[in-house]
Amino acid sequence: MEIETTVVQSERLYPSITPIERAVPLSLLDATTVDFSSTSAIWLFERPTDNDMHNELDLFDHFRRSLRVSLSDYPQWTGLLKSIATLDPTKLEKEVLQFPPHARRFGRVYAHFGSSQDPGVEFITATSTATIEALSPVSRVENEPLFNSQKAPFGSFLPTQRLASAMNGLIFDKKTGLLPPSCVIQLTKTACGGFVLGVNLAHPLADIHSLVHFVKDWAKISRWYLGGPDTIQPTLNPLFEPNRLDAMAMGDINGEEVNPKVLQHIKTLPLHRYDWWAAPSQCPWPQKIPEPFQDQDLATVGEKMPWSEWDFSAPVSHYTVHLNSNQVEKIWKSINDVNIEGRTSERISRHDAVLAHIWSCIARARNQQEDHELVHCNLTYGTRPILELGGNFIGSPIMNINVEMTGKDLASTDIPESKQKLAAAQCIRKTITQINCPEAVAAHIHSVAFEKSPQRIWQAFLGSRHLIVTSWARVGIYDVDFGLNSPIRYAEGVIPDMDGVLLIKDAPPSHHSRNSSERKSSSWTDNGVDASIHIRAEDMERLIRDPRLLP
């Protein structure tokens, strides 16, 4: 599909209320995400059903004004993203001296905002020759459940500006003379009268839960603007208190040494410990041990990265697999029926069942039916519920957990499909249960506090024996309402095109239920599930031909 997108204006926006200057250390879990890809999402909105509103509203100006008001409650996104880059306490910046000891160590990350150096949020307005129907046909989920997402030109609707990187210092753009922002937003009018909203955020400041919470808050302000002068301005309540998470750590993270008992506890948990600094020369892209540590005799603190398992030269395909609600129920019930027969009381959720199904199909596509070695499902785990941080907690309080089985157990055609899927689902549930307690997460946070750098240990990998799984289930990506009577046609997650990346999310609402009064569903699977899969092209060919993929 050939489309033309033209930028109308690119500007930096700041909160409508100037924030008090502050430097706030981000949490230890936030710091581990510095080298992650950015948190990105795209929403496709249909033409407003109210023609008078469509004709009279200056869309760009409306979103600009409501965004500035919203940013007053998210000032950290408009400021500087910095890190501790020295081992010498006498060389620390003045603003850091107030931090607790654990936040003054190398590689710890913080937000500095409310100063004259704040880069603001980049806000781009654009127009496109595309229509919403061409980008995401209303009949796609019914007529094309195996959708080649590489044909969809969503990339032109996501800002390409380089985001701030905490570890790279403050580097001014040579052309603009500006510092890179931590957040970039693009609003694009389409040829049909609809619009596309793309948001791109530095991961240490926000996971997808935080990003969607922000967009919903922005939508509240938008509805308030449209409500007229008598409408009461809504109160936004995002909670930006990273220290609350660090306070949950086990033991004393401000002490001089790690607690050996905590480390012993960590070894019992289902967590990978890949040492990013071990054998950096084998990494296919330039990688260096941070300068302060280059002359040190560094003992390996984890496994070496299994670079040999990842073929970087192999092309990667990207398909979105749609499972309708009946298929989801069939997968879930077939697993639970076998579970009941086996008299197992362990709860298997629909998410467990869907993930087990997709993981098993991918393992078969990778020809792992007779593989007696372990293959890994690296599942992103959000800590908000178990640490009782609250749904409004803003940041990236996430970690990756290692679900593992042999390829044969996961994919062998000799095992009845229902029993095989049950084993995979039980493995997923058992692994989540192991980590789903405050003590386990608290021990992990303690261990991160004493790493030479929080970014050193990786809990996941890619390539033929791994999946990195991100779930957007229940974050409410289709519950965004800017008050414009513009139903959401589709919400896309933007993730790297690399071998072994899987995103599970709600499917779009059916066409007849897109009005605002019927938008909310009782379950995240009511409209089915979309699985966005990135694997080697030759494996993808086998996957989409697998008769088991779509029950």
N, C-alpha and C positions, 0 to 999 in steps of 0.2 A: 504494500500500500504506500503510495507516494503522497505525502502531505507537506504543506509548507507552513511553518510556524514563524511568526514575525514578532520580535520583541518590541513592545510599545514604549516601555520605560523600565529602568532598573534603578532602584533607589534604596537608601538605608533608612529604616524606620526605627524609632525609639519609643519607649513607653510614654503615654500621655502625661503620666505623673513621674517626674524625675526621681529615680531611686536614691536613697542615701548610699554613699560609697561604702562598700563592704568587700571583704575577701572571705570566702567561705570554703573550707576544705570539703571536697566531695567525699563520698564514702569509699571505703576500701574496695567494695564490689564495683563501684563506678570506675575506679582506677584500673581495674582489670580489663575494662572494655576499650581502652584507649586505641588499641590496634584493630578493633572490630570495624567492619564496614558500617557506614552511617545508618541511622534509623530513618527509613524513607517510606512514604506511602503516597498513593495517587487516588483521588476520588473523581469519578466521572458523573457529573450532574446533568440531568436532562433539562431542556428548556422549561423555564417557569410556566406553570399551567395558568397563572394569572397574567393575561396579556397586558393589562394596564400597568402592572408592576414591571413587566419585562420592558415595556416601551419607555417608562418614565425613570426607572432607576439607573443611575450611573454606577454600574457594577464595580468598576475598579475603585472609584472613590469610596463607595460603601465599604468594601472589604478593607481598604487602606485605613479608614477612620476606626472601624471596629477592631482591627488588628492592634492599633496603637493602644486602645483602651485595654484590650486583653493582655498586652505585654506588660502592663503596669503590675500584674500579678505574677509575671514570669520574667523579672528583670535579669535573672542570671543568664538567660538565653541571649540577651543583647550585649553582654559584657565579654570579658576576656577569659579564655580557657588556658590555664597555666599549669606547670608542674614543677616539682622540686628537682633541680638538675645538678645538684652538687652534694658531695659527702661532707663538705666543710661547713660546719654550723656558723662560722664567722662570715660566710658568703651568702647567707640566706637573705632574701629580700625583706625589707622592713615589715611588710604586711603579713609575712608568714610567722613572725616571732610570737604572735598571739596564739598560734595553733597548738593543739596538744602534741606531745612528743611524737606519737605515731604518725601524725600528719605532716611532720617536718622531715621525714625520711625520703630517700631518693625514690623518684617515680610516683610519689603521691601527687594527686591532681586537685586543683582548686579553681573556683570561679571568682573572678574579680570584676565587679560591676559598679556602676554609678560614678565612674571617673570620666575625664575628658577623652580618654583613649578608647572608650567603648566602641566597638565596631558596629553595633546595632544589628538588626535583622535585615538581610537583603530581601527586598520585595520586588518581584519581577511581574510585570503585566505583559500579556502577549495575546495575539490573535492567531487562529489556525484555520486552514481550509478544510480540516477534518470535520466530520459530524460524529455525534455520540453513537449513532447507529452503526457507522462504519467502524468505529473503534471497538465497540462491544455490541454486536447484534443482540436484540432482545431475545431472540430464539437460540442464542448460543448454547446455553446449558442443556436445552432439550435436543437440539439438532447436532451439536458438536461437543459432546462430553470430553473428547480427547482433543484439546485445542492447542495448536502450535503457537505458543505465546511469543515466539521470536518473530512472528509475522505482524504482531501488534506493535505499532510504533509509539509505545508509551514513553520511551526515553526522551522524546522531544518535549514532554510536559513536566519533566523533573529538572530542576535547576542543575546546571553542570559546574557552577562555581566551586572552587576549592574551599573546603571547610577548614576552620581552625583546627590545628592539631596541638594538643597539649604538650607533646614531647619535642616539637620542632621550634619552640620559642616564638617570639613575635616577629613575623616576617611580613613586611609591607609589600603589597602588590606594586610592581614596577610601573604598570600602566596607569593605575588609578591612584596610587599613593595611599591606599587604604589597607587596613588589616583585614584578613579574611574573617568572615562571620562564623558563628557557631550554628546558625540557623538560616536557611534560605528557603523562601516560599515563592512559588510561581502560580499565578492565576491566569488561565488562558480561556478566552472566549472562542467558542467553536462556531462553525459556519451555520449550524442549525439553531443557534440561540442558546445552546447549553454552555456549560463551562467545565473546566478541569482544574482541580486544585492539587498541586504537588508540594509536599513538605519534606525537607531534607535536614536532618539534625545530627550533630556530633553525638555519638553513642554515649559517652560518659555523662551527658546531661539528660538523656532520655531514652528509655526503651519504648517499645510500641505502646505499652499501656500509658506511659506519660504523654506520648505524642497524641494519642487519641483523646486523652483527658483534656489536653490543651485545645484541640480542634473543637471539642464539644463546648468548652468554655467560650471560645471565640464565637461559636454559633449562638450561645446565649446572649452575648453582647450584640450580635447581629440582629437577633429577634427583638432585643430591647430598642435598638435604633429604629427598627421598622414599626414599633408599637406606638410611636407618637410621643408627644411631650408629657402626657399623663402617666406613662408607663414607668414603673419603679425600676431603677437600675439593679440588675441581679448582683448578688455578692458571690464572687468567685473564691474558692477555698483550696487552691493547690497547696500542698504541704512540702516546702523545700527545707527540710531539716536533715541533711545527710548524717549528722552526728547521731541521730536516733538509731540508725542502723549499726554504726560502729560501736555504740554503747551496748549492743546485744552480744558482742564478742565474748567468748569464753575467756576467763582469766584476765590478766593485766596486760593489755596491748601497748601500754606506755612504758613497760619495764624494759630492761636491758636485753633479756634473752627470751627466746621462745620456750613455752612450757613443753617439756618432752612428753608428758602424758597426753597433751592435746595432739601432738604429732602422731602418737601411737593410735589415738582415736581416729585421726584422719585416714590412716592406712586401712581401716576397716570399712570405710565408706566407698560407695561406687563412683569414684572420681578418677579421671585420668590425671596424670602428672607428667606432661610432656615438657621437657626443658627447652625452651625457645633458644637458649644460648648455647646449647650443646651442638657441636658440629655445624656452625653457621655456614661454613663453606659449601655444604650440600644443599642449602636452600637455593631454589632456582631464581630468586630475585635478590638484589643486594640486601644483605643483612649484616649488621654489626652489633657486637656487644657494646653497650653504652660506654662512652669514653672513660668515666671514672673507674670502671672495672676492667679495662682492657689489659692493664699490667698486673692484675691480680691472678693468683693461682686458684681458679674457680673449680671446685669440685662439682660434679654433676649432681643435681638435686632431683632429677626425675628421669623418665625415659627419653631417649633421643627421638626426635621427630622421625616417623617412618616415611621419609621422602620417597623411597623406592616404590611405595605402594600407590603413588600419585603420578599418573602420566600427564604431564602438563602439555604435551604436544597434541594430545587427542582432542578433537572438537567436542564441544558440549552442547546438548540440546536442552530446550526448556519447553515443557508442556504443562498445561493446567488440566488436571484430571478432575472432572466433576462427578461426584457421587450424589445422586438425588436422595431425598429423604427415605424413600422405600429401600434403596440399596443400603443406606447406612443402617436402617433398622434390621435388614436381613443379615448384614455382617455381624451386628451386635447380638442379635437373638441367636444366631447359629453358634456363636462362641459361648453365650451364656447357657444355652441348652446343654452343650457338652459339659460346661462347668457344673451345672446342677446334677447331671448324670454322675459326675465324678465326686459329688457331695462335697464340693469345695465352697466355702462360704466367702471367699475373697471377692470383693466387689470389682467388677470389670466395667469401666465407664465406656460410653460411646467413643470418647477420645482415645482411650486405650485400644479399643477394637479397630477403629479406623487406622490408627498408627500401625498396629500390628499387621493389618491387611496390606497397607502400602509398603511397609518395610519388607514384608515377605515377598511381595511381587517384585520389588527392586532387587532383592537378593537373587531371585530366580533369573531376572534379566541380566544380572552380572555373572551368571553361570556358577553360582556358589552351592548348587544342590548337593555336591559330593565333597564340599570343603569342610574339613574337620577342625579348622582353625577358627578363632573367634572373629566375628564381625560386630561392628559397634554402631549403636544408635545414640548419638550424643544429643541428648534432649535438653533444651533450654528450660531452666526451672526458675520460676519467679518466687521470691521469698516473701512478698507482701503478706499473704495469708498466714503463713506459719509464724512470722515475726510480729503479726498484728500491727503492721505499719499503716494500714488503711488504704483504701482504693485511691485516695487523692495524694498519695506519697509520690513525689516527683523525683526521678532519677533513673538509674539502671540497676536496681537491686536484684540482679540475676546471676545464675551460675549454670554450668553445664554438668549434667550427670551422665554417667556411662552405663547404658543398657547394653548387655552383650550376650550373644548366643553363638553357637557354631553355625556356619553357613548351612550345613546339612540339616540341623534341627530346624532352622528357619525356612529352608526352601526345598527340601527333598520332596520329590514327587512320590516317594514310597510311603510317606506319612499322610493319612487322611487329612484333607484340607482343614476341616473344622478343628481337629485336634492340634494341628500345627499352629493355626491362628490362636487357639486358646493358650498354647504354650508361650507364644510370643507376647500375647496380651498379659498373661500372668507374670512374665519376666519384666515387662514394663511396669506393671502395678507394684510388684515386689521391690523394684529398684526405687521407684518414687517413694514408697513407704519407708525405705531405709533412710532416705534423706529428709523426709517430711516430718522432722521434729526439730524443735528449737535448738537442742543440744548439738545436733549434727551441723546445722548451719552456723551456729556460734563457734564451733571448733574450726570450721572452714575459714571464717572471718579472722579468727586468731592466727591461723597459719599464714594468711595473706599479709597480715600486719608485720610479719617478721621476714618476709621474702626480701632479697636485696632490691627487687623491684616488683611491684604487683603484676607487671605485664610479663614477667619471666615465665611463669607456669601457665601452660595452655591446657585446657580441659577437653579439648576436642581436636579433631583433625578431619581432613577430607581425603578424597581418593577412593579406590575400589573397595576398601574394607570399612568405610565410615559413611555415616550420614550425620549432618548437623541439622537438627530439627528445631524450627521455631514455630510456635503455635500462637495464632491470634484469636483463638477460640475465646468467646465471651468478652472480648475487649470492647465490643459494640461498634465495629467499623461501619455498620449500616444504620446506626442510631444518630447520625449527625444531621441536624436540621437547622439551617441558617435562616429559616422563616421565609424563604423565597418561593415556596411551593415548587421546588425543584427536586424531584425524586432522584435518589442515587441509583444510577444504572449499574455501576461496578466499582469496586475498590480493589486496587492492585498493590501488592507488596513488592517493593523493589529490592531484590537481593542479588548477590554476585552470581554470574554465570560460571560456576565452578562445579566440578564433579562431586556430587554428594551433598547438595543443599536442598532441603525440603521445607516448605512453608505450608502449614495447615491452617485454614481459615474458614469462616462462614461463607456460604455461597450467597449470591445476590438474591434479594426478594423476587418473587415471581411478579410478572407484569401486572396482574390484577390486584396485587396487594401493596402497590407502591405509594398509595396515598398515605398521608401522615397519620390518619386515624387507625390504620391497620399495620403500620410499619413494624412495631415491636413483636417479636416472636416469644413463645414461652420457652423454647429451647434453641440453643445455638445451631442445632442441626435441622430445624424445621424446614429450611429451604435447601437442605443438602449441605455438602461439604466440598470445598475446592482445595485440591492439593497441588501446589505449585512445585514442580519437580525439575531439578537441574542434575543431569547425569551425562556420562559419555554418550555421544550420538549413537554409537553402535549398540550400547545397552538400551538406550531409549527405543530404538527400533524393535527390539525384542519385547520391551515392556508394553508398548502400545498394541502389540499383536497378541499379548497374553489374554486368552479367553477368561481367565479368572479375575482380571483387573476390574471389570465392570460386571458385578454379579447379575 
